[in-house]
Amino acid sequence: MNNMAIIKRILTEKKLVLKDSDEVRLILGQSPYPDTSKRTIMNSNYPFSVAAFVTPSFEETIQLFCVMNLFFGLDNAKILINEFKNSNVSGQDFVCYLGSNFNIYFGNVSEKNNVSNFLTSHPNANILCCGRASQKYIKYLKYIKNFKIFNKRVFNIVYPGSFTFSKSSTVKQWLVFSHANSKPILKTFRLV
């Protein structure tokens, strides 16, 4: 059984019915993990060289947990990380699964050319900017490059780094989704 089938089987076994959407969604981080062993290097078919927030072997990082929580909810995030890890599903497999089945992509603003190319190819993409650097870059593209990015398609949230979780506002934004932009972010990016 290939890993795409394993992902589908795990989601089915956990009774996670994923919402269909043909909308393109981009989770945009600031830069790859500093620790190169935690970077999910993507193949040449993927629009980004490194997938933001996803680790190669589903290690317990706060960034991965936050993104899994966004897609699947708090309880399911923990279960799925363990299931994927125990089933040898790689981060690359998961990222490719989300891209090919749900039009969800992970990138970093440090790959400026790739972000620009992606948004040129997908001008109506919904973008979740994680952190100030990604927010600043999207504003730059919007005004300087004249991309057709409308405010209703750009969502801002704090960067889910371990250093920011000392603030209760970060916990509210990522773990309990209790802040001003919660409802539209969940409506656009939640998969269950």
HELIX and SHEET records of a PDB file:
HELIX    1   1 ASN A    3  GLU A   13  1                                  11    
HELIX    2   2 THR A   36  LYS A   38  5                                   3    
HELIX    3   3 ILE A   62  PHE A   72  1                                  11    
HELIX    4   4 LEU A   74  ASN A   86  1                                  13    
HELIX    5   5 GLY A   91  PHE A  102  1                                  12    
HELIX    6   6 LYS A  112  SER A  121  1                                  10    
HELIX    7   7 ARG A  132  ILE A  144  1                                  13    
HELIX    8   8 ASN A  151  ARG A  153  5                                   3    
HELIX    9   9 SER A  162  SER A  166  5                                   5    
HELIX   10  10 SER A  168  TRP A  174  1                                   7    
HELIX   11  11 SER A  182  PHE A  189  1                                   8    
SHEET    1   A 4 ILE A 104  ASN A 108  0                                        
SHEET    2   A 4 ARG A  25  GLY A  29  1                                        
SHEET    3   A 4 ASN A 126  CYS A 130  1                                        
SHEET    4   A 4 VAL A 154  ILE A 157  1                                        
SHEET    1   B 2 THR A  40  ILE A  41  0                                        
SHEET    2   B 2 VAL A  50  ALA A  51 -1                                        
END                                                                             
